[in-house]
Amino acid sequence: MDIQNIVFEFGTKAETLARLQVMPFKDALFCPQIIVNFSEWQANPKKLIDLIIEQFPGVLLVVRSSAACEDGWDNSMAGAFKSIANVAAEHQGVHQAITEVFGSYGGGRSGDQVLVQPMVQDVALSGVALSRDIEAGGPYYVVNYDDLTGRTDTVTGGGESKTVLVHHARPQAVHSPRIRRIIATVSELVVATGCDDLDVEFCMTHGGQLYILQARPLAASKQWQNIDTSKVSASLDEVRIRLTDLMKPAAGVCGSTTVLGEMPDWNPAEMIGNAPRPLSLSLYKNLITDGAWWRARVNMGYRAVPHPLLLDLHGRPYIDVRLSLNSFLPQSVSDELAEMLVNGQLARLAAKPESHDKIEFEVAVTCRDLAFPTDRLAEDGLSHGQIAEFEYHLKGLTARALTSVPRMAHLLERTRGLAGHGDLAQMLDDCRNEGTIPFSELARHAFIGMTFLKSLVARGALSQYRADLFMHNIETVAGEFVADLHQVSIGEKSRGDFLTRYGHLRPGTYDILSARYDESPDLYLGRHSHAPEQVEPFQPTGEERKAIDQLLSEAGYQVDCGHLLHYVTAGVAAREEAKFNFTRNVSNGLAAIDRWGAGLGLSRDDLSFLEISDILNSADLGLLRDKVARGREFYELTKMIRLPHLLCEPDDIDVVRIPLGRPTFITGKSVTAPTIQLGVASNVDIDGHIVLIEAADPGYDWIFSHDIVGLVTKYGGANSHMAIRSAEFGLPAAIGCGERLYSVLASGKVLELDCAASRVKVVDSLR
């Protein structure tokens, strides 16, 4: 290739060529391009088209948008506008294509540009590679690629693609020769251009030829904190050492190794995010995952696992799945059988990592429902006799659970008695003893109930539609919230009365930066809400009762259809009210911390960088300010560290593969509608939209008082808060899409959400 034909988007052409001419490129060719400026195009389009045809005679062209504009570089533009492929090198086609691309900008300015390149044929792989992680500038090569469609615009256009992040210090950890070549070329480009913040668009042919289509600086680098990236490497080395130790056999715990995940069991990614600030993380651990989680399960007959469930890897929260799986086993199961069960389930999760947010349905077996997974247990290595033994113990635990409706009422009453005042230490103790422990037990009953409901559908005793209708008929605190909010909006209930009951809610339950409803009522209550939907009543038909009674009898349970459905209803309703009740204490505790900090001259932002132990042991102000500064620095470093959703071995930290995601679909409905994405708090018109939320807890229940038509979340499992809420309101939803799929969906203006077909995708227009 003639180096003079290269137009490279750094500085002047002469400066760029001077760099390129002294730098050998081993594995790539630059695809030549002609830049068409809008002012020149207006002045003499024929001259430019003649030049294009002369430079690229007899080949198909691609005419595409550029990230350059009159005001400088804007990488947010990349892929946002029209690109046209397969353009014949003739006057009319080129003229029309350039006109359409400029037109997609919404009006041209003199400095706007369109790029024209020969179209690479026989494409096997294409995508975009970044020399730094775009979120925080961490030292990772990020390769987004499509190796399925043969197109070159899938990634830039927001289509489905694959993503891998590779730490700068460990490129040799990549097994794929193609990805290694791409990373090597990006590394060479960094040296050639003198710019270490690169966005490189590439494609590779089936014959193995790698082409660089475009390269430009990353505009996002202006927003990054200036942190020494060598600290990231040092932190990862510490994480590797810790993981090596964690994944060894542990005394008193069954399982020869472990797997760590962001979304199994108590799902910290959904509740506090995957890079929470120190106060949120330490509060969540204090109230739930340090001890409350296993004490509640012991009360139900599960195995005691007296260890913290959540650990943080340089501030990133992970669930120890080995501990979780141990805690799902009946106390009466022998250690020998428990060892086999846990090892088999860990191996299943490692082989099917897409199950990481559904382990209670697809990996662990936590109760003896009406569709016992004998085949799955056999696949995990258990003999017929061991399966029968496990089923016997699990059935005993489940039978006791099914008769626990009176206990559930007692547990719920305990949460209603939470005072929500006193000193902070007392509030936290009360919240654990009378809040999160009872809630955890009620949540397990709700899960058992949902598992039975799913098994009724699996065995054909209920259709999916009838199961959805049953859930829609369960009256919970969320339904009361919607009804009360509507009464406020039409003047039948005062805002003060409403806030007395619901004012403690905040979208981020454990986040001191998240405003309470009673702190910003206009933010949450400022729009008209619709009246509660009239729900078709549910009563099991005679045929359904007979089928359910038959299944219960076959399983050996001494309960009937009415009792089972009552158990499910009681569990779901009690779980939701108990959560509502204990979160009042959490919210009041954060308010108390805010008042305490204000007296010391510490802002909410400052307080978010302290741990709860720092506040409880409140040292002198100077020491607290030092801890705030260290916490802030630690948090900025945490954001630069990228780790996978699931860690099966220590070396997983070197190459982070971001899975596309397999959401849980709620209801069997289908809807196509415009989208709207919500932040921690958004005062926007959401009626008629499919709402997108990264993670959601009770503070987001206000969305159900509006006429939204669908819900999509990044985080959340099959039994998460928003999954239950969506089922309760009969709202089509895709819960827990994961990072990559959510990013694709968030880029679309219109989504098709087809829950019956388990499909959600971006569409161009309403149909």
DOGUDO-768242 format. One record per residue (C-alpha): y, x, z; residue in one letter. Coordinates in steps of 0.02 Angstrom, whole numbers, padded with zeros to 5 digits, always signed. Last residue first. Layout:
YXZA ...
***
This chain:
-00059-02241+00690R +00072-02139+00781L +00107-01971+00703S +00047-01794+00684D -00101-01798+00802V -00140-01682+00948V -00313-01703+01022K -00414-01784+01160V -00598-01823+01142R -00737-01885+01255S -00786-02017+01124A -00763-02160+01247A -00610-02073+01319C -00514-02068+01156D -00344-01993+01193L -00247-01966+01031E -00091-01868+01069L +00086-01870+00997V +00223-01740+01022K +00101-01595+01031G +00132-01428+01115S +00071-01495+01283A -00098-01532+01203L -00122-01351+01147V -00068-01284+01317S -00183-01408+01405Y -00327-01349+01297L -00295-01168+01344R -00265-01185+01531E -00399-01309+01578G -00417-01491+01529C -00445-01548+01708G -00430-01737+01695I -00422-01826+01527A -00363-02002+01566A -00372-02183+01509P -00295-02289+01647L -00403-02424+01729G -00292-02418+01883F -00430-02368+02003E -00513-02255+01875A -00349-02164+01848S -00322-02146+02036R -00498-02079+02063I -00477-01949+01926A -00302-01911+01990M -00364-01869+02164H -00509-01764+02105S -00690-01820+02091N -00721-01767+01911A -00617-01611+01934G -00434-01569+01928G -00320-01448+01837Y -00225-01458+01672K -00196-01645+01683T -00186-01781+01548V -00140-01962+01584L -00129-02117+01475G -00030-02275+01436V +00113-02260+01558I +00195-02425+01603D +00269-02368+01768H +00213-02393+01948S +00068-02275+01913F +00191-02130+01894I +00244-02152+02076W +00073-02083+02129D +00137-01908+02097Y +00159-01866+02280G -00024-01907+02309P -00086-01752+02214D -00061-01684+02039A -00088-01523+01945A -00024-01475+01772E +00044-01646+01728I +00046-01728+01555L +00094-01912+01539V +00037-02014+01387I +00191-02117+01354H +00237-02301+01344G +00347-02292+01498D +00387-02114+01551I +00576-02123+01558D +00628-01966+01650V +00674-01918+01828N +00555-01772+01841S +00491-01685+01996A +00363-01545+02007V +00366-01542+01818G +00315-01684+01704L +00263-01675+01521Q +00294-01823+01405I +00182-01875+01262T +00192-02001+01121P +00046-02122+01101A -00130-02145+01034T -00247-02237+01152V -00434-02256+01176S -00527-02334+01322K -00697-02292+01397G -00627-02257+01570T -00593-02082+01638I -00633-01926+01538F -00672-01767+01635T -00603-01620+01539P -00701-01482+01452R -00589-01330+01440G -00548-01209+01301L -00605-01062+01405P -00485-00919+01444I -00578-00755+01429R -00511-00622+01546V -00575-00447+01508V -00548-00322+01648D -00568-00440+01798I -00744-00489+01742D -00798-00311+01787D -00826-00365+01968P -00961-00494+01923E -00970-00684+01909C -00784-00720+01925L -00732-00892+01861L -00558-00952+01812H -00521-00778+01747P -00392-00661+01826L -00217-00617+01769R -00108-00511+01883I +00077-00518+01840M +00107-00672+01948K +00033-00583+02098T +00157-00439+02075L +00302-00561+02087E +00218-00637+02241Y +00201-00468+02328F +00385-00431+02300E +00435-00599+02372R +00318-00578+02519G +00387-00404+02555R +00565-00472+02554A +00518-00621+02662V +00425-00506+02782K +00580-00397+02799D +00684-00553+02832R +00560-00604+02967L +00571-00433+03049L +00760-00445+03056G +00751-00622+03123L +00643-00578+03273D +00463-00636+03274A +00406-00813+03247S +00221-00815+03294N +00200-00987+03217L +00315-00940+03073I +00230-00775+03031D +00060-00862+03050S +00113-00992+02920I +00141-00853+02794E +00317-00814+02736L +00371-00813+02553F +00405-01001+02549S +00525-00978+02695L +00647-00880+02589D +00649-01015+02454D +00673-01146+02587R +00824-01048+02646S +00829-00939+02801L +00990-00939+02904G +00899-00941+03070L +00938-01122+03109G +00896-01165+02928A +00725-01088+02953G +00684-01200+03100W +00743-01353+03004R +00637-01307+02852D +00486-01270+02961I +00505-01443+03039A +00514-01521+02865A +00356-01425+02817L +00270-01496+02971G +00331-01671+02927N +00252-01651+02755S +00088-01589+02826V +00086-01726+02958N +00119-01859+02826R -00016-01777+02719T -00140-01829+02853F -00107-02014+02827N -00104-02021+02636F -00264-01919+02630K -00344-02038+02754A -00287-02185+02647E -00366-02114+02490E -00530-02067+02573R -00542-02235+02659A -00523-02331+02495A -00652-02226+02404V -00778-02232+02546G -00759-02416+02584A -00781-02466+02402T -00935-02356+02378V -01013-02420+02539Y -00975-02601+02493H -01058-02572+02324L -01212-02505+02411L -01219-02645+02538H -01206-02781+02406G -01340-02701+02298C -01467-02689+02439D -01508-02566+02577V -01671-02498+02647Q -01680-02353+02525Y -01851-02303+02456G -01793-02239+02287A -01891-02378+02199E -01810-02505+02315S -01636-02443+02273L -01676-02450+02086L -01744-02627+02100Q -01594-02686+02202D -01478-02616+02068I -01572-02705+01927A -01578-02870+02021K -01396-02862+02067R -01349-02823+01886E -01451-02970+01821E -01374-03088+01947G -01202-03028+01896T -01105-02909+02005P -00934-02977+02049Q -00777-02897+01981F -00611-02987+01964P -00507-02956+01806E -00356-02861+01866V -00178-02925+01861Q -00072-02770+01840E +00049-02730+01979P +00229-02771+01929A +00322-02641+01829H +00440-02511+01895S +00626-02497+01860H +00694-02322+01875R +00780-02227+02014G +00636-02222+02136L +00575-02045+02117Y +00733-01944+02086L +00844-02075+02165D +00747-02057+02328P +00781-01870+02343S +00754-01824+02526E +00657-01983+02568D +00534-01949+02427Y +00507-01772+02490R +00569-01626+02385A +00446-01489+02334S +00508-01317+02386L +00407-01325+02548I +00248-01335+02444D +00090-01396+02532Y +00093-01576+02466T +00176-01530+02300G +00229-01699+02230P +00306-01749+02398R +00263-01900+02504L +00345-01915+02674H +00455-02060+02619G +00309-02178+02591Y +00308-02292+02742R +00487-02277+02806T +00541-02246+02626L +00490-02422+02574F +00578-02501+02723D +00737-02405+02681G +00728-02450+02496R +00731-02631+02547S +00597-02750+02485K +00624-02904+02373E +00760-02822+02270G +00670-02814+02102I +00647-02624+02105S +00600-02625+02289V +00465-02756+02259Q +00398-02650+02117H +00388-02501+02234L +00291-02605+02359D +00162-02660+02230A +00140-02483+02163V +00122-02410+02338F -00003-02544+02389E -00108-02500+02238G -00101-02318+02286A -00151-02360+02465V -00315-02425+02396T -00389-02589+02336E -00550-02563+02236I -00550-02684+02089N -00518-02552+01954H -00670-02458+02018M -00780-02611+01983F -00699-02631+01813L -00740-02450+01770D -00921-02478+01822A -00926-02635+01716R -00860-02542+01564Y -00982-02399+01591Q -01124-02524+01590S -01215-02556+01753L -01401-02551+01792A -01429-02439+01642G -01503-02290+01736R -01357-02175+01691A -01232-02312+01735V -01312-02337+01906L -01317-02147+01925S -01130-02138+01898K -01103-02266+02037L -01220-02170+02152F -01121-02011+02122T -00958-02105+02155M -01026-02163+02323G -01084-01988+02369I -00910-01924+02325F -00826-02057+02430A -00940-02011+02576H -00891-01828+02552R -00706-01875+02549A -00730-01972+02712L -00801-01816+02795E -00658-01709+02730S -00531-01840+02786F -00602-01840+02962P -00585-01649+02967I -00416-01649+02878T -00330-01774+02992G -00375-01796+03174E -00434-01620+03214N -00345-01526+03075R -00181-01622+03075C -00179-01627+03264D -00193-01438+03272D -00057-01420+03140L +00060-01539+03232M +00027-01449+03396Q +00074-01281+03320A +00231-01356+03242L +00299-01434+03400D +00290-01622+03417G +00288-01751+03279H +00170-01828+03151G +00084-01942+03276A -00084-01951+03189L -00163-02114+03247G -00197-02177+03072R -00309-02024+03043T -00418-02077+03190R -00432-02253+03121E -00502-02182+02959L -00638-02092+03055L -00685-02251+03149H -00693-02352+02987A -00803-02217+02910M -00916-02225+03062R -00940-02412+03035P -00980-02382+02849V -01107-02247+02890S -01269-02332+02839T -01270-02255+02665L -01238-02083+02741A -01396-02092+02846R -01499-02132+02690A -01416-01986+02600T -01466-01859+02733L -01646-01922+02734G -01650-01921+02544K -01591-01742+02538L -01733-01685+02650H -01866-01775+02548Y -01789-01723+02381E -01794-01541+02432F -01979-01552+02477E -02020-01643+02315A -01926-01511+02214I -02017-01374+02309Q -02186-01454+02271G -02148-01471+02085H -02093-01289+02079S -01911-01237+02079L -01846-01115+01948G -01674-01182+01903D -01749-01269+01751E -01861-01365+01872A -01706-01419+01968L -01628-01481+01806R -01784-01578+01761D -01792-01665+01930T -01611-01723+01920P -01622-01877+02036F -01551-02029+01945A -01535-02157+02085L -01441-02040+02204D -01517-01913+02322R -01362-01819+02380C -01278-01650+02354T -01367-01582+02201V -01264-01431+02146A -01234-01380+01965V -01181-01525+01854E -01107-01658+01969F -01049-01561+02121E -01014-01409+02010I -00890-01504+01902K -00739-01388+01900D -00842-01233+01858H -00953-01326+01735S -00876-01235+01585E -00953-01078+01660P -01125-01128+01597K -01234-00972+01615A -01142-00915+01772A -01151-01092+01841L -01338-01103+01810R -01367-00933+01890A -01271-00988+02044L -01375-01148+02050Q -01540-01054+02039G -01487-00930+02173N -01430-01070+02289V -01588-01172+02268L -01706-01024+02287M -01619-00962+02445E -01616-01138+02517A -01804-01153+02490L -01835-00995+02589E -01704-01038+02720D -01792-01204+02754S -01701-01368+02720V -01667-01468+02880S -01479-01436+02882Q -01464-01525+02714P -01388-01419+02576L -01210-01444+02512F -01139-01312+02631S -01247-01177+02553N -01177-01219+02381L -00998-01202+02446S -01034-01036+02531L -01109-00966+02370R -00961-01039+02274V -00833-00933+02367D -00677-01029+02314I -00535-00926+02243Y -00349-00918+02278P -00237-00789+02190R -00130-00696+02316G -00201-00523+02285H -00374-00596+02273L -00367-00739+02396D -00515-00808+02489L -00561-00990+02512L -00716-01053+02601L -00680-00969+02767P -00847-00948+02857H -00949-01053+02977P -01075-01120+02851V -01170-01257+02944A -01296-01347+02832R -01265-01531+02796Y -01307-01670+02918G -01150-01776+02904M -01057-01697+03050N -01103-01527+02977V -01004-01576+02822R -00847-01608+02923A -00860-01441+03011R -00880-01353+02843W -00711-01402+02769W -00612-01400+02931A -00642-01214+02955G -00535-01092+02854D -00528-01204+02700T -00433-01353+02768I -00278-01341+02877L -00257-01153+02894N -00312-01112+02718K -00194-01240+02641Y -00052-01177+02753L -00085-00995+02705S -00079-01034+02519L +00076-01143+02526S +00169-01018+02636L +00119-00867+02530P +00178-00937+02362R +00042-01007+02252P -00030-00918+02099A -00176-01026+02043N -00093-01189+02093G -00086-01271+02266I -00198-01425+02251M -00264-01415+02074E -00294-01228+02072A -00362-01241+02250P -00510-01348+02194N -00591-01395+02360W -00764-01387+02278D -00750-01281+02121P -00582-01250+02036M -00522-01071+02054E -00696-00995+02055G -00792-00855+02137L -00977-00826+02104V -01094-00757+02235T -01242-00642+02259T -01417-00645+02333S -01401-00824+02395G -01424-00894+02569C -01295-00854+02702V -01333-00787+02876G -01300-00607+02828A -01223-00585+02656A -01309-00519+02499P -01186-00420+02391K -01056-00504+02282M -00919-00492+02413L -00930-00301+02421D -00911-00275+02235T -00776-00408+02233L -00674-00313+02362R -00686-00149+02267I -00635-00236+02104R -00487-00322+02191V -00425-00154+02256E -00437-00080+02080D -00345-00233+02016L -00204-00200+02139S -00189-00019+02081A -00183-00073+01899S -00050-00203+01939V +00050-00072+02034K +00046+00036+01877S +00142-00105+01795T +00300-00054+01890D +00392-00217+01910I +00551-00268+01819N +00539-00456+01833Q +00515-00543+01667W +00640-00666+01590Q +00709-00551+01455K +00530-00510+01403S +00513-00688+01338A +00596-00635+01176A +00440-00538+01129L +00487-00414+00993P +00423-00444+00818R +00274-00414+00706A +00217-00508+00551Q +00066-00520+00437L -00031-00368+00498I -00190-00364+00396Y -00364-00309+00453L -00496-00280+00319Q -00670-00320+00383G -00750-00386+00225G -00743-00562+00296H -00555-00539+00299T -00449-00510+00454M -00285-00591+00500C -00136-00540+00604F +00024-00597+00691E +00093-00470+00813V +00208-00512+00960D +00262-00350+01041L +00339-00299+01207D +00307-00111+01209D +00439-00069+01078C +00453+00109+01011G +00407+00041+00841T +00267+00161+00797A +00203+00182+00976V +00192-00005+01006V +00118-00026+00832L -00021+00095+00875E -00066-00007+01030S -00066-00166+00926V -00185-00081+00805T -00303-00028+00944A -00301-00205+01014I -00346-00279+00845I -00485-00152+00820R -00558-00189+00993R -00553-00376+00955I -00655-00347+00796R -00779-00231+00881P -00814-00365+01015S -00878-00291+01179H -00709-00269+01264V -00723-00159+01420A -00660-00010+01320Q -00486-00086+01325P -00483-00050+01513R -00313+00020+01566A -00212-00105+01464H -00304-00252+01541H -00380-00365+01410V -00337-00549+01393L -00442-00661+01280V -00396-00825+01200T -00488-00936+01077K -00407-01062+00962S -00376-01248+00938E -00215-01282+00846G -00037-01246+00905G +00033-01203+00733G +00047-01017+00773T -00138-01015+00820V -00205-01113+00671T -00089-01036+00540D -00200-00907+00456T -00342-01024+00406R -00526-00977+00389G -00570-01120+00508T -00690-01039+00631L -00630-00869+00692D -00466-00928+00767D -00376-00805+00879Y -00263-00783+01029N -00267-00600+01085V -00171-00552+01242V -00161-00366+01279Y -00126-00355+01463Y -00003-00257+01570P +00085-00408+01649G +00247-00470+01571G +00256-00627+01678A +00195-00770+01570E +00194-00679+01403I +00057-00557+01448D +00103-00396+01360R +00056-00318+01193S +00035-00488+01115L -00091-00530+00980A -00077-00682+00867V -00213-00758+00760G -00332-00743+00616S -00518-00719+00585L -00631-00732+00434A -00499-00748+00298V -00564-00741+00119D -00390-00734+00043Q -00227-00663+00111V -00078-00761+00045M +00057-00653-00029P +00210-00664+00082Q +00375-00759+00086V +00476-00769+00247L +00616-00892+00281V +00774-00843+00374Q +00921-00918+00468D +01077-00809+00478G +01191-00922+00376S +01142-01080+00468R +01029-01215+00399G +01002-01393+00460G +00853-01467+00551G +00748-01308+00543Y +00616-01407+00445S +00737-01410+00297G +00730-01220+00283F +00541-01237+00266V +00556-01380+00141E +00683-01287+00030T +00574-01131+00030I +00422-01232-00025A +00516-01329-00161Q +00591-01174-00238H +00425-01081-00234V +00335-01225-00319G +00467-01248-00454Q +00487-01065-00499H +00308-01003-00507E +00206-00895-00389A +00091-01039-00338A +00107-01092-00155V -00061-01093-00066N +00016-01107+00108A +00171-01194+00174I +00242-01158+00346S +00345-01288+00438K +00427-01260+00605F +00374-01224+00783A +00252-01085+00738G +00371-00951+00800A +00531-01036+00857M +00502-00995+01041S +00509-00815+00983N +00698-00823+00964D +00773-00664+00898W +00960-00658+00857G +01094-00793+00857D +01090-00822+00669E +00902-00840+00668C +00746-00732+00669A +00580-00808+00724A +00539-00841+00542S +00471-00997+00457S +00341-00981+00321R +00310-00979+00135V +00132-00925+00096V +00099-00865-00080L -00040-00877-00208L -00047-00733-00329V +00001-00711-00512G +00151-00599-00487P +00205-00552-00310F +00356-00437-00327Q +00418-00512-00490E +00387-00691-00431I +00483-00657-00271I +00627-00573-00361L +00640-00718-00485D +00642-00838-00337I +00784-00741-00256L +00889-00741-00414K +00857-00926-00442K +00912-00971-00264P +01087-00896-00288N +01220-00937-00159A +01124-01060-00051Q +00976-00943-00040W +01090-00797+00002E +01165-00896+00148S +00993-00951+00207F +00920-00777+00210N +00755-00752+00117V +00649-00612+00188I +00518-00542+00070I +00350-00493+00140Q +00219-00359+00122P +00054-00377+00219C +00039-00222+00324F -00131-00141+00317L -00237-00106+00470A -00373+00006+00541D -00310+00183+00558K -00122+00169+00553F -00045+00344+00545P +00131+00356+00617M +00262+00470+00539V +00305+00351+00397Q +00310+00201+00514L +00451+00268+00622R +00563+00313+00476A +00520+00149+00394L +00583+00055+00547T +00748+00147+00553E +00776+00124+00367A +00736-00062+00375K +00864-00085+00512T +00817-00133+00690G +00642-00206+00707F +00570-00344+00597E +00470-00244+00472F +00497-00268+00285V +00359-00168+00205I +00374-00140+00018N +00430+00040+00043Q +00263+00083+00125I +00175+00061-00041D +00000+00000+00000M 
***
